């Protein structure tokens, strides 16, 4: 029952967003405006606060390596499989890979880690790995393909941390933590208020995006495509994490932490990135909804077998 309670707010806010869009409350551009608010303001504030307060010492090397192996394997397979199996355009493939292997380590990961693992120590390291390694790779690829000629422009990529608020906020947060600085109370309170809107606004945006008055065939994620993403996220990633953990001789608690974190559903950031760059939105929003709905079975199985 405790696992179910962690999912309920996500389902509720997604439905709220869908109904608000269907009822015309958000207007024609409501989902797009909310998405830009999350990407450019609320999400950067949340990332900066989380990383600036996170100690950078005491990393669990082997468990994090096992999780990284599972992420690289599944994201890479998804990224390549998008072109080979379903003919996705180059600009869409990073979103496909992200949908397959980027876990919801924040709003859902925290309650799950607390209830199943007893603490969020390892989850914090997963957050850092995703924010500082996986996200920049995805965003650099998306930024490259946003160029009309598809060129790799070194100057443009080098300036991405300055132009992209997600990467910039993450780097500033890590630097702030490394320097041991404290935020002034007024700034901290303001950022806390803004960051508090990131998760609910992202979920409402996700729900709103699911409402399509007259979707074309190209706008719909095919059932086979969605099934492959779901299998990669909820089956392949935990299995690869488990195998990597065994190969690295992890202890039972470490193995449980790695598999549970790998079994978390697709993060709603996937849809926010897709919406911001205008690619793969249909795949992203359905992947978030479906994996969030079905991941309860994966997490419960991992907790039962390894707990």
PASE-855224 format. One line per 8 residues: number of its first residue (from 1); their letters; for each residue x, y, z of N, C-alpha, C. Coordinates in steps of 0.05 Angstrom, whole numbers, plus 5000, padded with zeros to 4 digits. Layout:
! residues N
NUM> a> X:Y:Z:X:Y:Z:X:Y:Z ~ ...
END
This chain:
! residues 307
1> xxxxxxxx> 5017:4976:5000:5000:5000:5000:5017:5025:5000 ~ 5041:5024:5014:5058:5047:5015:5069:5054:4987 ~ 5075:5034:4971:5084:5039:4944:5062:5053:4927 ~ 5038:5043:4930:5016:5055:4915:5012:5084:4922 ~ 5015:5091:4948:5010:5119:4956:5030:5138:4944 ~ 5054:5128:4937:5074:5145:4924:5067:5152:4895 ~ 5051:5134:4882:5043:5139:4855:5018:5156:4852 ~ 5001:5156:4872:4975:5169:4870:4977:5199:4862
9> xxxxxxxx> 4994:5215:4875:4995:5243:4866:5003:5247:4837 ~ 5020:5230:4827:5028:5232:4799:5004:5227:4780 ~ 4990:5205:4786:4966:5199:4770:4945:5222:4772 ~ 4941:5232:4796:4920:5252:4800:4927:5278:4784 ~ 4952:5287:4787:4959:5312:4773:4960:5309:4743 ~ 4967:5286:4733:4966:5281:4704:4937:5283:4694 ~ 4919:5271:4709:4890:5272:4702:4880:5300:4703 ~ 4888:5315:4724:4880:5343:4726:4888:5359:4701
17> xxxxxxxx> 4913:5355:4692:4923:5369:4669:4907:5361:4644 ~ 4900:5336:4641:4884:5327:4618:4857:5340:4618 ~ 4844:5339:4642:4817:5350:4644:4817:5381:4640 ~ 4837:5394:4650:4839:5423:4647:4842:5431:4618 ~ 4858:5415:4603:4861:5421:4574:4836:5414:4559 ~ 4824:5391:4566:4800:5383:4552:4777:5403:4557 ~ 4776:5414:4581:4755:5433:4587:4761:5461:4577 ~ 4784:5466:4564:4790:5492:4554:4801:5511:4574
25> xxxxxxxx> 4807:5502:4598:4816:5520:4619:4843:5531:4613 ~ 4861:5516:4601:4888:5525:4595:4891:5540:4569 ~ 4871:5540:4552:4873:5553:4527:4889:5537:4507 ~ 4891:5546:4482:4903:5531:4461:4933:5526:4466 ~ 4946:5546:4478:4975:5544:4481:4983:5537:4510 ~ 4964:5529:4526:4969:5525:4555:4991:5505:4561 ~ 4991:5482:4548:5011:5461:4553:5039:5471:4545 ~ 5041:5486:4522:5067:5496:4514:5078:5517:4533
33> xxxxxxxx> 5060:5535:4542:5069:5555:4561:5078:5543:4587 ~ 5063:5524:4597:5070:5510:4622:5097:5496:4619 ~ 5101:5483:4596:5126:5469:4591:5149:5487:4591 ~ 5147:5511:4579:5169:5530:4579:5174:5541:4607 ~ 5153:5545:4623:5157:5553:4650:5173:5532:4666 ~ 5166:5507:4662:5180:5486:4677:5209:5484:4668 ~ 5214:5485:4641:5241:5481:4631:5259:5504:4637 ~ 5249:5528:4635:5266:5552:4638:5267:5564:4666
41> xxxxxxxx> 5248:5558:4683:5247:5570:4710:5246:5550:4732 ~ 5224:5534:4733:5219:5517:4757:5239:5495:4759 ~ 5244:5481:4737:5263:5458:4738:5291:5467:4744 ~ 5302:5488:4732:5329:5498:4740:5330:5505:4770 ~ 5309:5518:4781:5309:5525:4809:5310:5500:4826 ~ 5295:5479:4819:5294:5455:4834:5321:5440:4833 ~ 5334:5440:4809:5359:5426:4806:5381:5441:4822 ~ 5381:5467:4820:5402:5482:4834:5400:5478:4864
49> xxxxxxxx> 5375:5479:4875:5372:5475:4904:5380:5447:4912 ~ 5372:5427:4897:5378:5399:4904:5408:5394:4904 ~ 5422:5403:4882:5450:5398:4880:5467:5415:4898 ~ 5458:5440:4903:5474:5457:4921:5474:5447:4950 ~ 5454:5432:4957:5452:5421:4984:5462:5392:4986 ~ 5471:5381:4964:5478:5353:4964:5509:5350:4967 ~ 5518:5336:4988:5547:5332:4991:5558:5316:4968 ~ 5582:5323:4959:5594:5310:4936:5614:5289:4944
57> xxxxxxxx> 5615:5283:4970:5634:5262:4979:5618:5236:4985 ~ 5633:5215:4989:5621:5190:4998:5606:5175:4976 ~ 5614:5177:4951:5600:5163:4929:5605:5133:4931 ~ 5584:5118:4926:5586:5089:4925:5594:5081:4897 ~ 5620:5076:4893:5631:5072:4866:5619:5049:4851 ~ 5620:5025:4863:5610:5001:4848:5580:5001:4844 ~ 5564:5008:4864:5535:5009:4858:5528:5030:4837 ~ 5540:5053:4838:5535:5073:4818:5544:5064:4790
65> xxxxxxxx> 5566:5050:4789:5576:5039:4764:5555:5019:4753 ~ 5544:5002:4770:5524:4983:4761:5500:4997:4749 ~ 5491:5018:4763:5468:5033:4753:5475:5047:4726 ~ 5500:5058:4725:5508:5072:4700:5509:5053:4677 ~ 5518:5028:4682:5519:5008:4660:5491:5002:4650 ~ 5472:5000:4668:5444:4995:4660:5433:5018:4644 ~ 5439:5042:4653:5430:5066:4639:5442:5068:4611 ~ 5468:5065:4609:5482:5068:4583:5472:5046:4564
73> xxxxxxxx> 5468:5022:4574:5459:5000:4557:5431:5005:4545 ~ 5413:5013:4563:5385:5016:4554:5381:5042:4538 ~ 5393:5064:4547:5392:5089:4531:5404:5084:4503 ~ 5427:5072:4502:5440:5067:4477:5424:5049:4459 ~ 5412:5028:4470:5396:5010:4454:5371:5025:4444 ~ 5358:5041:4461:5335:5056:4453:5342:5076:4432 ~ 5364:5090:4435:5373:5110:4416:5377:5098:4388 ~ 5391:5075:4388:5396:5062:4362:5372:5047:4351
81> xxxxxxxx> 5356:5035:4370:5332:5021:4361:5311:5038:4349 ~ 5311:5064:4356:5291:5082:4345:5294:5085:4315 ~ 5319:5084:4306:5323:5087:4277:5320:5060:4263 ~ 5330:5039:4275:5330:5013:4262:5302:5000:4261 ~ 5288:5002:4283:5262:4988:4285:5239:5005:4275 ~ 5239:5031:4280:5216:5047:4275:5221:5071:4257 ~ 5245:5073:4246:5251:5094:4227:5249:5122:4238 ~ 5255:5126:4263:5254:5153:4275:5276:5171:4263
89> xxxxxxxx> 5269:5196:4260:5288:5216:4250:5311:5220:4270 ~ 5334:5229:4261:5357:5233:4280:5350:5251:4303 ~ 5335:5272:4299:5328:5290:4321:5311:5277:4342 ~ 5296:5256:4335:5278:5243:4354:5292:5221:4371 ~ 5314:5211:4361:5327:5188:4373:5337:5193:4402 ~ 5347:5217:4408:5355:5222:4436:5331:5220:4455 ~ 5308:5229:4446:5284:5227:4463:5276:5198:4467 ~ 5278:5183:4446:5272:5154:4447:5290:5140:4468
97> xxxxxxxx> 5316:5147:4466:5335:5135:4486:5329:5144:4514 ~ 5322:5170:4517:5316:5181:4544:5291:5168:4555 ~ 5271:5164:4538:5246:5151:4547:5251:5123:4556 ~ 5270:5109:4544:5276:5082:4551:5293:5079:4577 ~ 5309:5099:4583:5328:5094:4605:5333:5116:4625 ~ 5318:5139:4623:5322:5161:4642:5301:5158:4664 ~ 5309:5152:4688:5289:5145:4709:5279:5170:4724 ~ 5255:5167:4735:5243:5188:4751:5255:5187:4779
105> xxxxxxxx> 5278:5199:4782:5293:5198:4807:5285:5219:4828 ~ 5269:5238:4819:5262:5260:4837:5236:5256:4852 ~ 5214:5265:4840:5189:5265:4856:5179:5237:4862 ~ 5183:5217:4845:5175:5190:4851:5197:5174:4864 ~ 5222:5179:4856:5244:5164:4867:5248:5168:4897 ~ 5243:5193:4906:5248:5199:4935:5229:5183:4953 ~ 5202:5184:4948:5185:5168:4966:5189:5138:4963 ~ 5196:5129:4939:5201:5100:4935:5226:5092:4950
113> xxxxxxxx> 5248:5107:4947:5272:5101:4961:5269:5102:4991 ~ 5253:5120:5001:5248:5122:5030:5233:5098:5040 ~ 5213:5089:5025:5197:5067:5034:5209:5040:5030 ~ 5224:5036:5007:5235:5010:5001:5263:5007:5011 ~ 5280:5028:5009:5308:5026:5016:5314:5037:5044 ~ 5296:5054:5054:5301:5065:5081:5315:5091:5081 ~ 5328:5099:5059:5341:5125:5057:5345:5132:5028 ~ 5354:5157:5023:5356:5166:4995:5386:5171:4987
121> xxxxxxxx> 5404:5159:5002:5433:5164:4997:5441:5156:4969 ~ 5434:5131:4961:5442:5123:4934:5426:5138:4913 ~ 5401:5143:4918:5385:5158:4899:5397:5185:4893 ~ 5408:5198:4913:5421:5224:4908:5444:5222:4888 ~ 5458:5200:4889:5480:5196:4870:5469:5191:4842 ~ 5446:5177:4840:5432:5173:4815:5424:5199:4803 ~ 5414:5217:4819:5406:5244:4810:5430:5258:4798 ~ 5452:5258:4811:5476:5271:4801:5485:5259:4774
129> xxxxxxxx> 5485:5232:4772:5493:5219:4748:5475:5228:4725 ~ 5449:5228:4729:5431:5235:4708:5433:5265:4700 ~ 5435:5282:4720:5435:5310:4715:5462:5319:4702 ~ 5484:5308:4712:5510:5318:4703:5522:5303:4680 ~ 5512:5279:4674:5523:5263:4652:5502:5257:4631 ~ 5479:5245:4639:5460:5236:4619:5446:5260:4606 ~ 5436:5279:4622:5421:5302:4612:5438:5318:4592 ~ 5463:5325:4598:5479:5340:4579:5483:5326:4552
137> xxxxxxxx> 5487:5299:4553:5490:5284:4528:5464:5286:4512 ~ 5441:5283:4525:5415:5285:4510:5412:5313:4499 ~ 5417:5333:4515:5412:5361:4507:5432:5370:4485 ~ 5456:5360:4486:5476:5367:4465:5466:5355:4438 ~ 5456:5330:4439:5446:5317:4415:5421:5332:4404 ~ 5403:5339:4422:5379:5354:4414:5386:5381:4402 ~ 5406:5394:4415:5414:5420:4406:5427:5418:4378 ~ 5443:5398:4375:5455:5394:4348:5434:5390:4327
145> xxxxxxxx> 5414:5374:4332:5394:5368:4312:5374:5391:4308 ~ 5375:5410:4327:5357:5433:4323:5369:5452:4302 ~ 5394:5448:4296:5406:5464:4274:5395:5455:4247 ~ 5385:5473:4231:5372:5465:4205:5390:5447:4188 ~ 5416:5452:4189:5434:5436:4172:5444:5411:4187 ~ 5437:5408:4212:5446:5385:4227:5476:5384:4232 ~ 5488:5408:4233:5517:5409:4236:5526:5408:4265 ~ 5550:5397:4269:5562:5397:4296:5578:5423:4298
153> xxxxxxxx> 5568:5442:4312:5582:5468:4315:5594:5470:4343 ~ 5621:5469:4343:5635:5468:4369:5628:5492:4386 ~ 5628:5515:4374:5622:5539:4390:5594:5538:4402 ~ 5575:5528:4386:5547:5526:4396:5545:5506:4419 ~ 5558:5483:4416:5557:5463:4437:5572:5473:4462 ~ 5595:5486:4458:5610:5497:4481:5594:5517:4496 ~ 5576:5532:4482:5560:5552:4496:5534:5541:4507 ~ 5529:5515:4503:5504:5503:4512:5499:5506:4542
161> xxxxxxxx> 5519:5503:4559:5514:5506:4588:5504:5534:4595 ~ 5512:5554:4580:5503:5582:4585:5475:5586:4574 ~ 5470:5574:4551:5444:5578:4538:5422:5560:4549 ~ 5429:5537:4561:5409:5518:4570:5406:5520:4600 ~ 5383:5528:4610:5380:5533:4639:5382:5508:4656 ~ 5376:5485:4645:5378:5460:4661:5407:5453:4666 ~ 5424:5454:4646:5452:5448:4650:5465:5470:4667 ~ 5459:5495:4661:5471:5517:4677:5464:5515:4706
169> xxxxxxxx> 5439:5510:4713:5431:5508:4741:5445:5484:4754 ~ 5448:5462:4740:5461:5439:4751:5490:5444:4757 ~ 5504:5456:4738:5533:5463:4743:5536:5483:4766 ~ 5519:5503:4767:5520:5522:4789:5515:5509:4816 ~ 5496:5490:4816:5490:5476:4841:5513:5460:4851 ~ 5526:5445:4833:5549:5429:4841:5572:5448:4850 ~ 5577:5469:4836:5598:5488:4844:5592:5500:4871 ~ 5567:5506:4876:5558:5518:4902:5563:5498:4925
177> xxxxxxxx> 5556:5473:4920:5561:5452:4940:5591:5448:4945 ~ 5606:5447:4923:5635:5442:4926:5648:5465:4942 ~ 5638:5489:4939:5650:5512:4952:5639:5515:4981 ~ 5620:5499:4988:5608:5500:5015:5594:5526:5021 ~ 5582:5538:5001:5569:5564:5005:5540:5560:5015 ~ 5529:5580:5028:5502:5581:5037:5487:5603:5023 ~ 5462:5596:5015:5446:5616:5002:5435:5637:5022 ~ 5434:5662:5015:5420:5681:5032:5391:5672:5036
185> xxxxxxxx> 5380:5678:5059:5353:5668:5066:5332:5677:5046 ~ 5333:5701:5036:5313:5711:5017:5315:5696:4991 ~ 5340:5692:4982:5344:5677:4957:5335:5648:4959 ~ 5342:5636:4982:5335:5608:4986:5304:5605:4987 ~ 5291:5623:5001:5261:5622:5003:5249:5626:4976 ~ 5259:5644:4960:5248:5649:4933:5251:5625:4915 ~ 5276:5613:4915:5281:5590:4899:5265:5566:4908 ~ 5260:5563:4934:5244:5541:4944:5216:5543:4934
193> xxxxxxxx> 5204:5567:4934:5177:5571:4924:5176:5564:4894 ~ 5196:5574:4879:5195:5569:4850:5199:5539:4844 ~ 5218:5526:4858:5224:5498:4853:5200:5480:4861 ~ 5184:5489:4880:5161:5474:4888:5141:5470:4866 ~ 5142:5488:4846:5123:5486:4823:5133:5467:4802 ~ 5158:5458:4803:5169:5443:4781:5154:5416:4776 ~ 5151:5400:4796:5139:5374:4793:5109:5376:4786 ~ 5093:5391:4802:5064:5392:4795:5059:5405:4768
201> xxxxxxxx> 5075:5426:4761:5071:5438:4735:5079:5419:4712 ~ 5100:5404:4716:5108:5384:4696:5087:5363:4692 ~ 5075:5354:4714:5055:5333:4712:5029:5344:4699 ~ 5021:5368:4706:4998:5380:4693:5003:5384:4663 ~ 5028:5393:4656:5035:5396:4628:5033:5369:4614 ~ 5043:5348:4627:5042:5321:4615:5013:5313:4610 ~ 4996:5317:4629:4968:5310:4626:4955:5326:4604 ~ 4961:5352:4603:4949:5369:4582:4958:5360:4554
209> xxxxxxxx> 4983:5351:4552:4993:5342:4526:4980:5317:4516 ~ 4968:5302:4534:4955:5277:4526:4928:5282:4512 ~ 4918:5306:4516:4892:5313:4503:4897:5323:4474 ~ 4887:5308:4455:4890:5316:4427:4862:5316:4415 ~ 4854:5339:4405:4827:5342:4394:4824:5327:4368 ~ 4845:5327:4352:4844:5313:4326:4872:5303:4319 ~ 4882:5283:4333:4909:5274:4329:4912:5260:4302 ~ 4934:5266:4289:4940:5252:4264:4954:5225:4270
217> xxxxxxxx> 4956:5209:4249:4969:5183:4254:4998:5187:4262 ~ 5012:5208:4252:5040:5212:4258:5043:5222:4287 ~ 5022:5234:4299:5024:5244:4326:5021:5222:4347 ~ 5012:5198:4339:5007:5177:4358:5031:5158:4360 ~ 5039:5152:4384:5060:5132:4388:5048:5105:4383 ~ 5059:5090:4364:5049:5063:4358:5050:5045:4382 ~ 5032:5026:4383:5031:5007:4405:5057:4991:4407 ~ 5067:4982:4384:5092:4966:4384:5115:4983:4395
225> xxxxxxxx> 5117:5008:4386:5138:5026:4394:5137:5030:4424 ~ 5113:5036:4434:5110:5040:4463:5116:5015:4479 ~ 5109:4992:4468:5114:4967:4482:5144:4962:4485 ~ 5160:4969:4464:5189:4966:4465:5201:4984:4486 ~ 5192:5010:4486:5202:5029:4506:5196:5019:4535 ~ 5171:5010:4539:5163:5000:4565:5179:4976:4574 ~ 5184:4958:4555:5200:4934:4562:5229:4941:4569 ~ 5240:4960:4554:5267:4969:4560:5269:4982:4587
233> xxxxxxxx> 5249:4999:4593:5250:5014:4618:5245:4997:4643 ~ 5224:4980:4641:5214:4966:4665:5224:4937:4668 ~ 5236:4927:4646:5246:4899:4647:5276:4899:4642 ~ 5284:4909:4619:5313:4908:4612:5331:4923:4631 ~ 5323:4948:4637:5341:4963:4654:5345:4951:4682 ~ 5324:4942:4696:5329:4929:4722:5345:4903:4719 ~ 5340:4888:4698:5354:4863:4694:5384:4868:4689 ~ 5390:4888:4672:5418:4894:4667:5432:4905:4692
241> xxxxxxxx> 5417:4921:4708:5428:4931:4733:5434:4908:4752 ~ 5416:4888:4753:5420:4865:4770:5444:4849:4761 ~ 5447:4844:4735:5470:4829:4725:5496:4844:4730 ~ 5496:4870:4726:5520:4886:4731:5526:4886:4761 ~ 5506:4887:4777:5511:4886:4806:5523:4860:4815 ~ 5513:4838:4804:5525:4812:4810:5554:4811:4801 ~ 5559:4821:4777:5587:4820:4767:5606:4837:4784 ~ 5595:4858:4796:5612:4876:4813:5611:4867:4842
249> xxxxxxxx> 5599:4844:4848:5598:4833:4875:5586:4852:4896 ~ 5563:4864:4889:5550:4882:4907:5538:4866:4930 ~ 5536:4879:4953:5521:4867:4975:5491:4867:4970 ~ 5476:4852:4986:5447:4850:4981:5434:4877:4983 ~ 5440:4894:5003:5427:4920:5004:5435:4938:4980 ~ 5460:4936:4972:5469:4952:4949:5454:4943:4923 ~ 5452:4917:4920:5439:4906:4896:5409:4914:4896 ~ 5396:4914:4918:5368:4923:4920:5366:4952:4911
257> xxxxxxxx> 5384:4969:4922:5383:4997:4915:5386:5002:4885 ~ 5405:4988:4873:5411:4991:4845:5387:4983:4828 ~ 5376:4959:4834:5353:4949:4818:5328:4966:4822 ~ 5323:4975:4846:5299:4991:4851:5301:5018:4835 ~ 5325:5030:4837:5328:5056:4822:5327:5051:4792 ~ 5337:5029:4782:5336:5023:4753:5307:5017:4745 ~ 5290:5008:4763:5263:5001:4757:5243:5024:4759 ~ 5253:5048:4766:5235:5071:4767:5226:5078:4738
265> xxxxxxxx> 5202:5090:4735:5192:5096:4709:5206:5119:4695 ~ 5199:5123:4670:5210:5146:4655:5203:5172:4668 ~ 5223:5190:4670:5220:5216:4683:5204:5234:4664 ~ 5187:5251:4677:5172:5271:4661:5190:5291:4648 ~ 5215:5293:4657:5234:5311:4643:5237:5303:4613 ~ 5233:5278:4607:5234:5268:4580:5215:5283:4562 ~ 5190:5286:4572:5170:5301:4557:5176:5330:4556 ~ 5186:5341:4578:5193:5370:4579:5214:5376:4558
273> xxxxxxxx> 5235:5359:4556:5256:5363:4536:5245:5360:4508 ~ 5228:5340:4504:5216:5335:4478:5199:5359:4469 ~ 5184:5370:4488:5167:5393:4481:5184:5418:4476 ~ 5205:5422:4491:5222:5445:4487:5235:5445:4460 ~ 5243:5421:4450:5257:5420:4424:5238:5412:4401 ~ 5213:5406:4408:5193:5400:4387:5197:5374:4373 ~ 5208:5354:4387:5212:5328:4374:5203:5305:4393 ~ 5191:5285:4382:5184:5261:4397:5165:5265:4420
281> xxxxxxxx> 5148:5285:4419:5130:5291:4441:5110:5269:4446 ~ 5099:5257:4425:5079:5236:4428:5091:5211:4442 ~ 5115:5204:4433:5129:5181:4445:5135:5187:4475 ~ 5145:5211:4480:5153:5218:4507:5129:5218:4527 ~ 5107:5231:4520:5086:5233:4540:5073:5206:4545 ~ 5070:5190:4525:5058:5164:4529:5077:5145:4544 ~ 5103:5148:4539:5122:5131:4554:5121:5138:4584 ~ 5120:5164:4591:5118:5172:4619:5093:5160:4632
289> xxxxxxxx> 5071:5163:4619:5045:5154:4631:5045:5124:4634 ~ 5052:5109:4613:5051:5080:4613:5071:5068:4633 ~ 5096:5077:4632:5115:5066:4651:5109:5073:4680 ~ 5098:5097:4684:5091:5104:4712:5068:5086:4722 ~ 5050:5080:4704:5027:5063:4712:5036:5034:4717 ~ 5055:5024:4701:5062:4996:4703:5086:4991:4721 ~ 5101:5012:4728:5126:5007:4743:5121:4997:4771 ~ 5097:5001:4782:5091:4990:4808:5097:4960:4810
297> xxxxxxxx> 5090:4946:4788:5095:4917:4788:5125:4911:4789 ~ 5141:4926:4774:5170:4922:4773:5182:4927:4801 ~ 5174:4949:4813:5185:4957:4839:5177:4937:4861 ~ 5152:4928:4860:5142:4909:4880:5157:4883:4877 ~ 5162:4874:4853:5176:4849:4848:5205:4851:4858 ~ 5218:4873:4852:5246:4877:4862:5247:4877:4892 ~ 5228:4891:4905:5228:4892:4934:5223:4865:4946 ~ 5206:4849:4933:5199:4823:4944:5222:4803:4941
305> xxx> 5235:4803:4917:5256:4783:4912:5283:4790:4925 ~ 5289:4816:4927:5315:4824:4936:5315:4836:4964 ~ 5291:4843:4974:5289:4857:5000:5293:4838:5023
END
